[in-house]
């Protein structure tokens, strides 16, 4: 996968968290920790979008489909 280098500024407490997570979880780099966090955020957003989409399903449609 192609990568791109960026620079971000974070509070010291978050940098310490990232470093501790890297060490305790055996990640190769701080970048890998950030990538894992962003993957989780993306998954959370997708899960919410799917939940909202399924809430839009018309219950009468399910009855119609069930009738064949």
mmCIF file as Biopython writes it, N, C-alpha, C and O atoms, coordinates in Angstrom:
data_model
#
loop_
_atom_site.group_PDB
_atom_site.id
_atom_site.type_symbol
_atom_site.label_atom_id
_atom_site.label_alt_id
_atom_site.label_comp_id
_atom_site.label_asym_id
_atom_site.label_entity_id
_atom_site.label_seq_id
_atom_site.pdbx_PDB_ins_code
_atom_site.Cartn_x
_atom_site.Cartn_y
_atom_site.Cartn_z
_atom_site.occupancy
_atom_site.B_iso_or_equiv
_atom_site.auth_seq_id
_atom_site.auth_asym_id
_atom_site.pdbx_PDB_model_num
ATOM 1   N N  . UNK A ? 1  ? 0.848   -1.167  0.000  1.0 0.0 1  A 1 
ATOM 2   C CA . UNK A ? 1  ? 0.000   0.000   0.000  1.0 0.0 1  A 1 
ATOM 3   C C  . UNK A ? 1  ? 0.900   1.238   0.000  1.0 0.0 1  A 1 
ATOM 4   O O  . UNK A ? 1  ? 1.820   1.334   0.813  1.0 0.0 1  A 1 
ATOM 5   N N  . UNK A ? 2  ? 0.644   2.174   -0.895 1.0 0.0 2  A 1 
ATOM 6   C CA . UNK A ? 2  ? 1.442   3.403   -0.892 1.0 0.0 2  A 1 
ATOM 7   C C  . UNK A ? 2  ? 1.207   4.193   0.393  1.0 0.0 2  A 1 
ATOM 8   O O  . UNK A ? 2  ? 0.104   4.198   0.941  1.0 0.0 2  A 1 
ATOM 9   N N  . UNK A ? 3  ? 2.229   4.839   0.851  1.0 0.0 3  A 1 
ATOM 10  C CA . UNK A ? 3  ? 2.103   5.643   2.066  1.0 0.0 3  A 1 
ATOM 11  C C  . UNK A ? 3  ? 2.491   7.083   1.770  1.0 0.0 3  A 1 
ATOM 12  O O  . UNK A ? 3  ? 3.168   7.376   0.784  1.0 0.0 3  A 1 
ATOM 13  N N  . UNK A ? 4  ? 2.053   7.958   2.632  1.0 0.0 4  A 1 
ATOM 14  C CA . UNK A ? 4  ? 2.369   9.377   2.522  1.0 0.0 4  A 1 
ATOM 15  C C  . UNK A ? 4  ? 2.730   9.878   3.904  1.0 0.0 4  A 1 
ATOM 16  O O  . UNK A ? 4  ? 2.039   9.578   4.877  1.0 0.0 4  A 1 
ATOM 17  N N  . UNK A ? 5  ? 3.784   10.622  3.997  1.0 0.0 5  A 1 
ATOM 18  C CA . UNK A ? 5  ? 4.228   11.139  5.277  1.0 0.0 5  A 1 
ATOM 19  C C  . UNK A ? 5  ? 3.506   12.453  5.579  1.0 0.0 5  A 1 
ATOM 20  O O  . UNK A ? 5  ? 3.432   13.346  4.734  1.0 0.0 5  A 1 
ATOM 21  N N  . UNK A ? 6  ? 2.974   12.552  6.805  1.0 0.0 6  A 1 
ATOM 22  C CA . UNK A ? 6  ? 2.336   13.781  7.265  1.0 0.0 6  A 1 
ATOM 23  C C  . UNK A ? 6  ? 2.920   14.146  8.625  1.0 0.0 6  A 1 
ATOM 24  O O  . UNK A ? 6  ? 3.579   13.331  9.271  1.0 0.0 6  A 1 
ATOM 25  N N  . UNK A ? 7  ? 2.677   15.343  9.036  1.0 0.0 7  A 1 
ATOM 26  C CA . UNK A ? 7  ? 3.117   15.800  10.348 1.0 0.0 7  A 1 
ATOM 27  C C  . UNK A ? 7  ? 1.887   16.241  11.120 1.0 0.0 7  A 1 
ATOM 28  O O  . UNK A ? 7  ? 1.049   16.980  10.603 1.0 0.0 7  A 1 
ATOM 29  N N  . UNK A ? 8  ? 1.782   15.781  12.376 1.0 0.0 8  A 1 
ATOM 30  C CA . UNK A ? 8  ? 0.663   16.186  13.219 1.0 0.0 8  A 1 
ATOM 31  C C  . UNK A ? 8  ? 1.199   16.640  14.572 1.0 0.0 8  A 1 
ATOM 32  O O  . UNK A ? 8  ? 2.284   16.240  14.994 1.0 0.0 8  A 1 
ATOM 33  N N  . UNK A ? 9  ? 0.433   17.466  15.228 1.0 0.0 9  A 1 
ATOM 34  C CA . UNK A ? 9  ? 0.763   17.924  16.577 1.0 0.0 9  A 1 
ATOM 35  C C  . UNK A ? 9  ? -0.271  17.369  17.531 1.0 0.0 9  A 1 
ATOM 36  O O  . UNK A ? 9  ? -1.475  17.494  17.303 1.0 0.0 9  A 1 
ATOM 37  N N  . UNK A ? 10 ? 0.204   16.758  18.599 1.0 0.0 10 A 1 
ATOM 38  C CA . UNK A ? 10 ? -0.679  16.157  19.596 1.0 0.0 10 A 1 
ATOM 39  C C  . UNK A ? 10 ? -0.243  16.585  20.987 1.0 0.0 10 A 1 
ATOM 40  O O  . UNK A ? 10 ? 0.924   16.907  21.212 1.0 0.0 10 A 1 
ATOM 41  N N  . UNK A ? 11 ? -1.193  16.585  21.921 1.0 0.0 11 A 1 
ATOM 42  C CA . UNK A ? 11 ? -0.808  16.843  23.316 1.0 0.0 11 A 1 
ATOM 43  C C  . UNK A ? 11 ? 0.160   15.761  23.807 1.0 0.0 11 A 1 
ATOM 44  O O  . UNK A ? 11 ? 0.113   14.615  23.360 1.0 0.0 11 A 1 
ATOM 45  N N  . UNK A ? 12 ? 1.014   16.144  24.712 1.0 0.0 12 A 1 
ATOM 46  C CA . UNK A ? 12 ? 2.016   15.218  25.255 1.0 0.0 12 A 1 
ATOM 47  C C  . UNK A ? 12 ? 1.377   13.945  25.794 1.0 0.0 12 A 1 
ATOM 48  O O  . UNK A ? 12 ? 1.932   12.858  25.634 1.0 0.0 12 A 1 
ATOM 49  N N  . UNK A ? 13 ? 0.218   14.069  26.431 1.0 0.0 13 A 1 
ATOM 50  C CA . UNK A ? 13 ? -0.433  12.886  27.003 1.0 0.0 13 A 1 
ATOM 51  C C  . UNK A ? 13 ? -0.809  11.871  25.917 1.0 0.0 13 A 1 
ATOM 52  O O  . UNK A ? 13 ? -0.711  10.665  26.144 1.0 0.0 13 A 1 
ATOM 53  N N  . UNK A ? 14 ? -1.233  12.342  24.751 1.0 0.0 14 A 1 
ATOM 54  C CA . UNK A ? 14 ? -1.573  11.425  23.661 1.0 0.0 14 A 1 
ATOM 55  C C  . UNK A ? 14 ? -0.327  10.780  23.069 1.0 0.0 14 A 1 
ATOM 56  O O  . UNK A ? 14 ? -0.342  9.601   22.715 1.0 0.0 14 A 1 
ATOM 57  N N  . UNK A ? 15 ? 0.746   11.550  22.962 1.0 0.0 15 A 1 
ATOM 58  C CA . UNK A ? 15 ? 2.001   10.986  22.455 1.0 0.0 15 A 1 
ATOM 59  C C  . UNK A ? 15 ? 2.495   9.900   23.405 1.0 0.0 15 A 1 
ATOM 60  O O  . UNK A ? 15 ? 2.974   8.857   22.959 1.0 0.0 15 A 1 
ATOM 61  N N  . UNK A ? 16 ? 2.383   10.135  24.694 1.0 0.0 16 A 1 
ATOM 62  C CA . UNK A ? 16 ? 2.784   9.128   25.674 1.0 0.0 16 A 1 
ATOM 63  C C  . UNK A ? 16 ? 1.907   7.883   25.557 1.0 0.0 16 A 1 
ATOM 64  O O  . UNK A ? 16 ? 2.402   6.759   25.642 1.0 0.0 16 A 1 
ATOM 65  N N  . UNK A ? 17 ? 0.610   8.087   25.364 1.0 0.0 17 A 1 
ATOM 66  C CA . UNK A ? 17 ? -0.295  6.955   25.187 1.0 0.0 17 A 1 
ATOM 67  C C  . UNK A ? 17 ? 0.113   6.142   23.964 1.0 0.0 17 A 1 
ATOM 68  O O  . UNK A ? 17 ? 0.185   4.914   24.024 1.0 0.0 17 A 1 
ATOM 69  N N  . UNK A ? 18 ? 0.377   6.825   22.862 1.0 0.0 18 A 1 
ATOM 70  C CA . UNK A ? 18 ? 0.773   6.147   21.625 1.0 0.0 18 A 1 
ATOM 71  C C  . UNK A ? 18 ? 2.051   5.340   21.847 1.0 0.0 18 A 1 
ATOM 72  O O  . UNK A ? 18 ? 2.147   4.184   21.433 1.0 0.0 18 A 1 
ATOM 73  N N  . UNK A ? 19 ? 3.007   5.946   22.490 1.0 0.0 19 A 1 
ATOM 74  C CA . UNK A ? 19 ? 4.280   5.263   22.740 1.0 0.0 19 A 1 
ATOM 75  C C  . UNK A ? 19 ? 4.087   4.050   23.644 1.0 0.0 19 A 1 
ATOM 76  O O  . UNK A ? 19 ? 4.634   2.980   23.376 1.0 0.0 19 A 1 
ATOM 77  N N  . UNK A ? 20 ? 3.309   4.212   24.716 1.0 0.0 20 A 1 
ATOM 78  C CA . UNK A ? 20 ? 3.035   3.082   25.618 1.0 0.0 20 A 1 
ATOM 79  C C  . UNK A ? 20 ? 2.288   1.969   24.894 1.0 0.0 20 A 1 
ATOM 80  O O  . UNK A ? 20 ? 2.584   0.791   25.091 1.0 0.0 20 A 1 
ATOM 81  N N  . UNK A ? 21 ? 1.329   2.336   24.063 1.0 0.0 21 A 1 
ATOM 82  C CA . UNK A ? 21 ? 0.565   1.338   23.300 1.0 0.0 21 A 1 
ATOM 83  C C  . UNK A ? 21 ? 1.503   0.593   22.354 1.0 0.0 21 A 1 
ATOM 84  O O  . UNK A ? 21 ? 1.440   -0.630  22.234 1.0 0.0 21 A 1 
ATOM 85  N N  . UNK A ? 22 ? 2.362   1.337   21.694 1.0 0.0 22 A 1 
ATOM 86  C CA . UNK A ? 22 ? 3.329   0.731   20.771 1.0 0.0 22 A 1 
ATOM 87  C C  . UNK A ? 22 ? 4.176   -0.324  21.478 1.0 0.0 22 A 1 
ATOM 88  O O  . UNK A ? 22 ? 4.380   -1.422  20.961 1.0 0.0 22 A 1 
ATOM 89  N N  . UNK A ? 23 ? 4.656   0.021   22.644 1.0 0.0 23 A 1 
ATOM 90  C CA . UNK A ? 23 ? 5.525   -0.886  23.392 1.0 0.0 23 A 1 
ATOM 91  C C  . UNK A ? 23 ? 4.753   -2.090  23.915 1.0 0.0 23 A 1 
ATOM 92  O O  . UNK A ? 23 ? 5.188   -3.229  23.744 1.0 0.0 23 A 1 
ATOM 93  N N  . UNK A ? 24 ? 3.613   -1.846  24.549 1.0 0.0 24 A 1 
ATOM 94  C CA . UNK A ? 24 ? 2.875   -2.944  25.187 1.0 0.0 24 A 1 
ATOM 95  C C  . UNK A ? 24 ? 2.204   -3.869  24.181 1.0 0.0 24 A 1 
ATOM 96  O O  . UNK A ? 24 ? 2.029   -5.055  24.460 1.0 0.0 24 A 1 
ATOM 97  N N  . UNK A ? 25 ? 1.825   -3.350  23.017 1.0 0.0 25 A 1 
ATOM 98  C CA . UNK A ? 25 ? 1.134   -4.175  22.021 1.0 0.0 25 A 1 
ATOM 99  C C  . UNK A ? 25 ? 2.070   -4.685  20.926 1.0 0.0 25 A 1 
ATOM 100 O O  . UNK A ? 25 ? 1.646   -5.424  20.038 1.0 0.0 25 A 1 
ATOM 101 N N  . UNK A ? 26 ? 3.328   -4.293  20.990 1.0 0.0 26 A 1 
ATOM 102 C CA . UNK A ? 26 ? 4.304   -4.790  20.025 1.0 0.0 26 A 1 
ATOM 103 C C  . UNK A ? 26 ? 4.168   -4.204  18.627 1.0 0.0 26 A 1 
ATOM 104 O O  . UNK A ? 26 ? 4.510   -4.854  17.639 1.0 0.0 26 A 1 
ATOM 105 N N  . UNK A ? 27 ? 3.674   -2.988  18.546 1.0 0.0 27 A 1 
ATOM 106 C CA . UNK A ? 27 ? 3.578   -2.335  17.239 1.0 0.0 27 A 1 
ATOM 107 C C  . UNK A ? 27 ? 4.979   -1.921  16.786 1.0 0.0 27 A 1 
ATOM 108 O O  . UNK A ? 27 ? 5.863   -1.678  17.608 1.0 0.0 27 A 1 
ATOM 109 N N  . UNK A ? 28 ? 5.166   -1.844  15.480 1.0 0.0 28 A 1 
ATOM 110 C CA . UNK A ? 28 ? 6.470   -1.517  14.919 1.0 0.0 28 A 1 
ATOM 111 C C  . UNK A ? 28 ? 6.812   -0.034  15.058 1.0 0.0 28 A 1 
ATOM 112 O O  . UNK A ? 28 ? 7.982   0.334   15.159 1.0 0.0 28 A 1 
ATOM 113 N N  . UNK A ? 29 ? 5.780   0.813   15.061 1.0 0.0 29 A 1 
ATOM 114 C CA . UNK A ? 29 ? 6.033   2.251   15.058 1.0 0.0 29 A 1 
ATOM 115 C C  . UNK A ? 29 ? 4.827   2.999   15.605 1.0 0.0 29 A 1 
ATOM 116 O O  . UNK A ? 29 ? 3.749   2.434   15.783 1.0 0.0 29 A 1 
ATOM 117 N N  . UNK A ? 30 ? 5.034   4.269   15.864 1.0 0.0 30 A 1 
ATOM 118 C CA . UNK A ? 30 ? 3.918   5.140   16.250 1.0 0.0 30 A 1 
ATOM 119 C C  . UNK A ? 30 ? 2.923   5.237   15.098 1.0 0.0 30 A 1 
ATOM 120 O O  . UNK A ? 30 ? 1.713   5.305   15.314 1.0 0.0 30 A 1 
ATOM 121 N N  . UNK A ? 31 ? 3.440   5.243   13.886 1.0 0.0 31 A 1 
ATOM 122 C CA . UNK A ? 31 ? 2.565   5.310   12.712 1.0 0.0 31 A 1 
ATOM 123 C C  . UNK A ? 31 ? 1.600   4.133   12.675 1.0 0.0 31 A 1 
ATOM 124 O O  . UNK A ? 31 ? 0.434   4.288   12.314 1.0 0.0 31 A 1 
ATOM 125 N N  . UNK A ? 32 ? 2.091   2.956   13.051 1.0 0.0 32 A 1 
ATOM 126 C CA . UNK A ? 32 ? 1.218   1.786   13.059 1.0 0.0 32 A 1 
ATOM 127 C C  . UNK A ? 32 ? 0.107   1.941   14.100 1.0 0.0 32 A 1 
ATOM 128 O O  . UNK A ? 32 ? -1.029  1.531   13.862 1.0 0.0 32 A 1 
ATOM 129 N N  . UNK A ? 33 ? 0.428   2.523   15.237 1.0 0.0 33 A 1 
ATOM 130 C CA . UNK A ? 33 ? -0.577  2.758   16.272 1.0 0.0 33 A 1 
ATOM 131 C C  . UNK A ? 33 ? -1.645  3.722   15.749 1.0 0.0 33 A 1 
ATOM 132 O O  . UNK A ? 33 ? -2.840  3.490   15.932 1.0 0.0 33 A 1 
ATOM 133 N N  . UNK A ? 34 ? -1.212  4.797   15.102 1.0 0.0 34 A 1 
ATOM 134 C CA . UNK A ? 34 ? -2.161  5.769   14.546 1.0 0.0 34 A 1 
ATOM 135 C C  . UNK A ? 34 ? -3.014  5.109   13.470 1.0 0.0 34 A 1 
ATOM 136 O O  . UNK A ? 34 ? -4.218  5.356   13.397 1.0 0.0 34 A 1 
ATOM 137 N N  . UNK A ? 35 ? -2.404  4.273   12.637 1.0 0.0 35 A 1 
ATOM 138 C CA . UNK A ? 35 ? -3.148  3.574   11.590 1.0 0.0 35 A 1 
ATOM 139 C C  . UNK A ? 35 ? -4.220  2.662   12.191 1.0 0.0 35 A 1 
ATOM 140 O O  . UNK A ? 35 ? -5.343  2.611   11.690 1.0 0.0 35 A 1 
ATOM 141 N N  . UNK A ? 36 ? -3.878  1.947   13.255 1.0 0.0 36 A 1 
ATOM 142 C CA . UNK A ? 36 ? -4.865  1.093   13.930 1.0 0.0 36 A 1 
ATOM 143 C C  . UNK A ? 36 ? -6.019  1.922   14.479 1.0 0.0 36 A 1 
ATOM 144 O O  . UNK A ? 36 ? -7.182  1.536   14.363 1.0 0.0 36 A 1 
ATOM 145 N N  . UNK A ? 37 ? -5.691  3.059   15.075 1.0 0.0 37 A 1 
ATOM 146 C CA . UNK A ? 37 ? -6.727  3.931   15.644 1.0 0.0 37 A 1 
ATOM 147 C C  . UNK A ? 37 ? -7.645  4.454   14.543 1.0 0.0 37 A 1 
ATOM 148 O O  . UNK A ? 37 ? -8.860  4.508   14.730 1.0 0.0 37 A 1 
ATOM 149 N N  . UNK A ? 38 ? -7.086  4.835   13.409 1.0 0.0 38 A 1 
ATOM 150 C CA . UNK A ? 38 ? -7.901  5.341   12.307 1.0 0.0 38 A 1 
ATOM 151 C C  . UNK A ? 38 ? -8.756  4.240   11.687 1.0 0.0 38 A 1 
ATOM 152 O O  . UNK A ? 38 ? -9.887  4.490   11.268 1.0 0.0 38 A 1 
ATOM 153 N N  . UNK A ? 39 ? -8.221  3.029   11.627 1.0 0.0 39 A 1 
ATOM 154 C CA . UNK A ? 39 ? -9.022  1.897   11.144 1.0 0.0 39 A 1 
ATOM 155 C C  . UNK A ? 39 ? -10.229 1.665   12.048 1.0 0.0 39 A 1 
ATOM 156 O O  . UNK A ? 39 ? -11.331 1.405   11.564 1.0 0.0 39 A 1 
ATOM 157 N N  . UNK A ? 40 ? -10.021 1.758   13.361 1.0 0.0 40 A 1 
ATOM 158 C CA . UNK A ? 40 ? -11.135 1.606   14.300 1.0 0.0 40 A 1 
ATOM 159 C C  . UNK A ? 40 ? -12.163 2.712   14.129 1.0 0.0 40 A 1 
ATOM 160 O O  . UNK A ? 40 ? -13.366 2.461   14.186 1.0 0.0 40 A 1 
ATOM 161 N N  . UNK A ? 41 ? -11.696 3.926   13.922 1.0 0.0 41 A 1 
ATOM 162 C CA . UNK A ? 41 ? -12.597 5.052   13.706 1.0 0.0 41 A 1 
ATOM 163 C C  . UNK A ? 41 ? -13.397 4.860   12.423 1.0 0.0 41 A 1 
ATOM 164 O O  . UNK A ? 41 ? -14.599 5.126   12.392 1.0 0.0 41 A 1 
ATOM 165 N N  . UNK A ? 42 ? -12.731 4.399   11.361 1.0 0.0 42 A 1 
ATOM 166 C CA . UNK A ? 42 ? -13.423 4.140   10.095 1.0 0.0 42 A 1 
ATOM 167 C C  . UNK A ? 42 ? -14.470 3.054   10.272 1.0 0.0 42 A 1 
ATOM 168 O O  . UNK A ? 42 ? -15.585 3.177   9.766  1.0 0.0 42 A 1 
ATOM 169 N N  . UNK A ? 43 ? -14.119 1.985   10.992 1.0 0.0 43 A 1 
ATOM 170 C CA . UNK A ? 43 ? -15.059 0.888   11.242 1.0 0.0 43 A 1 
ATOM 171 C C  . UNK A ? 43 ? -16.271 1.406   12.025 1.0 0.0 43 A 1 
ATOM 172 O O  . UNK A ? 43 ? -17.410 1.055   11.719 1.0 0.0 43 A 1 
ATOM 173 N N  . UNK A ? 44 ? -16.019 2.233   13.025 1.0 0.0 44 A 1 
ATOM 174 C CA . UNK A ? 44 ? -17.105 2.798   13.836 1.0 0.0 44 A 1 
ATOM 175 C C  . UNK A ? 44 ? -18.049 3.629   12.972 1.0 0.0 44 A 1 
ATOM 176 O O  . UNK A ? 44 ? -19.268 3.541   13.122 1.0 0.0 44 A 1 
ATOM 177 N N  . UNK A ? 45 ? -17.496 4.431   12.074 1.0 0.0 45 A 1 
ATOM 178 C CA . UNK A ? 45 ? -18.306 5.254   11.184 1.0 0.0 45 A 1 
ATOM 179 C C  . UNK A ? 45 ? -19.140 4.379   10.249 1.0 0.0 45 A 1 
ATOM 180 O O  . UNK A ? 45 ? -20.317 4.658   10.022 1.0 0.0 45 A 1 
ATOM 181 N N  . UNK A ? 46 ? -18.536 3.327   9.708  1.0 0.0 46 A 1 
ATOM 182 C CA . UNK A ? 46 ? -19.269 2.422   8.820  1.0 0.0 46 A 1 
ATOM 183 C C  . UNK A ? 46 ? -20.383 1.706   9.562  1.0 0.0 46 A 1 
ATOM 184 O O  . UNK A ? 46 ? -21.493 1.560   9.050  1.0 0.0 46 A 1 
ATOM 185 N N  . UNK A ? 47 ? -20.077 1.262   10.774 1.0 0.0 47 A 1 
ATOM 186 C CA . UNK A ? 47 ? -21.074 0.572   11.584 1.0 0.0 47 A 1 
ATOM 187 C C  . UNK A ? 47 ? -22.272 1.486   11.847 1.0 0.0 47 A 1 
ATOM 188 O O  . UNK A ? 47 ? -23.419 1.045   11.777 1.0 0.0 47 A 1 
ATOM 189 N N  . UNK A ? 48 ? -22.009 2.737   12.146 1.0 0.0 48 A 1 
ATOM 190 C CA . UNK A ? 48 ? -23.082 3.698   12.392 1.0 0.0 48 A 1 
ATOM 191 C C  . UNK A ? 48 ? -23.895 3.931   11.116 1.0 0.0 48 A 1 
ATOM 192 O O  . UNK A ? 48 ? -25.124 4.000   11.163 1.0 0.0 48 A 1 
ATOM 193 N N  . UNK A ? 49 ? -23.214 4.051   9.991  1.0 0.0 49 A 1 
ATOM 194 C CA . UNK A ? 49 ? -23.912 4.276   8.721  1.0 0.0 49 A 1 
ATOM 195 C C  . UNK A ? 49 ? -24.797 3.083   8.364  1.0 0.0 49 A 1 
ATOM 196 O O  . UNK A ? 49 ? -25.926 3.266   7.909  1.0 0.0 49 A 1 
ATOM 197 N N  . UNK A ? 50 ? -24.296 1.865   8.566  1.0 0.0 50 A 1 
ATOM 198 C CA . UNK A ? 50 ? -25.107 0.673   8.296  1.0 0.0 50 A 1 
ATOM 199 C C  . UNK A ? 50 ? -26.302 0.610   9.237  1.0 0.0 50 A 1 
ATOM 200 O O  . UNK A ? 50 ? -27.396 0.217   8.831  1.0 0.0 50 A 1 
ATOM 201 N N  . UNK A ? 51 ? -26.096 0.994   10.493 1.0 0.0 51 A 1 
ATOM 202 C CA . UNK A ? 51 ? -27.199 1.007   11.455 1.0 0.0 51 A 1 
ATOM 203 C C  . UNK A ? 51 ? -28.281 1.984   11.048 1.0 0.0 51 A 1 
ATOM 204 O O  . UNK A ? 51 ? -29.471 1.680   11.133 1.0 0.0 51 A 1 
ATOM 205 N N  . UNK A ? 52 ? -27.862 3.162   10.604 1.0 0.0 52 A 1 
ATOM 206 C CA . UNK A ? 52 ? -28.830 4.166   10.161 1.0 0.0 52 A 1 
ATOM 207 C C  . UNK A ? 52 ? -29.564 3.695   8.904  1.0 0.0 52 A 1 
ATOM 208 O O  . UNK A ? 52 ? -30.767 3.912   8.763  1.0 0.0 52 A 1 
ATOM 209 N N  . UNK A ? 53 ? -28.835 3.054   7.998  1.0 0.0 53 A 1 
ATOM 210 C CA . UNK A ? 53 ? -29.458 2.562   6.765  1.0 0.0 53 A 1 
ATOM 211 C C  . UNK A ? 53 ? -30.468 1.466   7.067  1.0 0.0 53 A 1 
ATOM 212 O O  . UNK A ? 53 ? -31.538 1.424   6.459  1.0 0.0 53 A 1 
ATOM 213 N N  . UNK A ? 54 ? -30.139 0.583   7.995  1.0 0.0 54 A 1 
ATOM 214 C CA . UNK A ? 54 ? -31.075 -0.503  8.303  1.0 0.0 54 A 1 
ATOM 215 C C  . UNK A ? 54 ? -32.310 0.023   9.031  1.0 0.0 54 A 1 
ATOM 216 O O  . UNK A ? 54 ? -33.377 -0.586  8.954  1.0 0.0 54 A 1 
ATOM 217 N N  . UNK A ? 55 ? -32.176 1.140   9.732  1.0 0.0 55 A 1 
ATOM 218 C CA . UNK A ? 55 ? -33.324 1.735   10.415 1.0 0.0 55 A 1 
ATOM 219 C C  . UNK A ? 55 ? -34.300 2.358   9.421  1.0 0.0 55 A 1 
ATOM 220 O O  . UNK A ? 55 ? -35.471 2.572   9.734  1.0 0.0 55 A 1 
ATOM 221 N N  . UNK A ? 56 ? -33.802 2.644   8.218  1.0 0.0 56 A 1 
ATOM 222 C CA . UNK A ? 56 ? -34.647 3.250   7.192  1.0 0.0 56 A 1 
ATOM 223 C C  . UNK A ? 56 ? -35.483 2.221   6.432  1.0 0.0 56 A 1 
ATOM 224 O O  . UNK A ? 56 ? -36.339 2.592   5.628  1.0 0.0 56 A 1 
ATOM 225 N N  . UNK A ? 57 ? -35.245 0.940   6.680  1.0 0.0 57 A 1 
ATOM 226 C CA . UNK A ? 57 ? -35.983 -0.111  5.976  1.0 0.0 57 A 1 
ATOM 227 C C  . UNK A ? 57 ? -37.441 -0.078  6.416  1.0 0.0 57 A 1 
ATOM 228 O O  . UNK A ? 57 ? -37.744 -0.025  7.608  1.0 0.0 57 A 1 
ATOM 229 N N  . UNK A ? 58 ? -38.323 -0.109  5.452  1.0 0.0 58 A 1 
ATOM 230 C CA . UNK A ? 58 ? -39.768 -0.082  5.698  1.0 0.0 58 A 1 
ATOM 231 C C  . UNK A ? 58 ? -40.204 -1.469  6.178  1.0 0.0 58 A 1 
ATOM 232 O O  . UNK A ? 58 ? -40.031 -2.442  5.444  1.0 0.0 58 A 1 
ATOM 233 N N  . UNK A ? 59 ? -40.760 -1.591  7.379  1.0 0.0 59 A 1 
ATOM 234 C CA . UNK A ? 59 ? -41.165 -2.902  7.888  1.0 0.0 59 A 1 
ATOM 235 C C  . UNK A ? 59 ? -42.235 -3.562  7.014  1.0 0.0 59 A 1 
ATOM 236 O O  . UNK A ? 59 ? -42.323 -4.789  6.971  1.0 0.0 59 A 1 
ATOM 237 N N  . UNK A ? 60 ? -43.046 -2.763  6.320  1.0 0.0 60 A 1 
ATOM 238 C CA . UNK A ? 60 ? -44.048 -3.347  5.425  1.0 0.0 60 A 1 
ATOM 239 C C  . UNK A ? 60 ? -43.387 -4.071  4.260  1.0 0.0 60 A 1 
ATOM 240 O O  . UNK A ? 60 ? -43.945 -5.030  3.728  1.0 0.0 60 A 1 
ATOM 241 N N  . UNK A ? 61 ? -42.195 -3.614  3.859  1.0 0.0 61 A 1 
ATOM 242 C CA . UNK A ? 61 ? -41.471 -4.286  2.775  1.0 0.0 61 A 1 
ATOM 243 C C  . UNK A ? 61 ? -41.100 -5.705  3.197  1.0 0.0 61 A 1 
ATOM 244 O O  . UNK A ? 61 ? -41.205 -6.640  2.403  1.0 0.0 61 A 1 
ATOM 245 N N  . UNK A ? 62 ? -40.673 -5.862  4.430  1.0 0.0 62 A 1 
ATOM 246 C CA . UNK A ? 62 ? -40.318 -7.195  4.913  1.0 0.0 62 A 1 
ATOM 247 C C  . UNK A ? 62 ? -41.513 -8.138  4.875  1.0 0.0 62 A 1 
ATOM 248 O O  . UNK A ? 62 ? -41.361 -9.315  4.548  1.0 0.0 62 A 1 
ATOM 249 N N  . UNK A ? 63 ? -42.707 -7.635  5.207  1.0 0.0 63 A 1 
ATOM 250 C CA . UNK A ? 63 ? -43.916 -8.450  5.117  1.0 0.0 63 A 1 
ATOM 251 C C  . UNK A ? 63 ? -44.230 -8.826  3.664  1.0 0.0 63 A 1 
ATOM 252 O O  . UNK A ? 63 ? -44.617 -9.958  3.370  1.0 0.0 63 A 1 
ATOM 253 N N  . UNK A ? 64 ? -44.057 -7.866  2.776  1.0 0.0 64 A 1 
ATOM 254 C CA . UNK A ? 64 ? -44.316 -8.120  1.354  1.0 0.0 64 A 1 
ATOM 255 C C  . UNK A ? 64 ? -43.358 -9.158  0.807  1.0 0.0 64 A 1 
ATOM 256 O O  . UNK A ? 64 ? -43.778 -10.079 0.107  1.0 0.0 64 A 1 
ATOM 257 N N  . UNK A ? 65 ? -42.086 -9.025  1.114  1.0 0.0 65 A 1 
ATOM 258 C CA . UNK A ? 65 ? -41.091 -9.981  0.639  1.0 0.0 65 A 1 
ATOM 259 C C  . UNK A ? 65 ? -41.372 -11.360 1.213  1.0 0.0 65 A 1 
ATOM 260 O O  . UNK A ? 65 ? -41.217 -12.363 0.516  1.0 0.0 65 A 1 
ATOM 261 N N  . UNK A ? 66 ? -41.778 -11.422 2.454  1.0 0.0 66 A 1 
ATOM 262 C CA . UNK A ? 66 ? -42.087 -12.705 3.096  1.0 0.0 66 A 1 
ATOM 263 C C  . UNK A ? 66 ? -43.287 -13.409 2.470  1.0 0.0 66 A 1 
ATOM 264 O O  . UNK A ? 66 ? -43.366 -14.638 2.498  1.0 0.0 66 A 1 
ATOM 265 N N  . UNK A ? 67 ? -44.201 -12.659 1.918  1.0 0.0 67 A 1 
ATOM 266 C CA . UNK A ? 67 ? -45.373 -13.245 1.269  1.0 0.0 67 A 1 
ATOM 267 C C  . UNK A ? 67 ? -45.041 -13.859 -0.079 1.0 0.0 67 A 1 
ATOM 268 O O  . UNK A ? 67 ? -45.792 -14.686 -0.595 1.0 0.0 67 A 1 
ATOM 269 N N  . UNK A ? 68 ? -43.910 -13.451 -0.649 1.0 0.0 68 A 1 
ATOM 270 C CA . UNK A ? 68 ? -43.486 -13.994 -1.942 1.0 0.0 68 A 1 
ATOM 271 C C  . UNK A ? 68 ? -44.188 -13.316 -3.033 1.0 0.0 68 A 1 
ATOM 272 O O  . UNK A ? 68 ? -43.966 -13.634 -4.201 1.0 0.0 68 A 1 
#
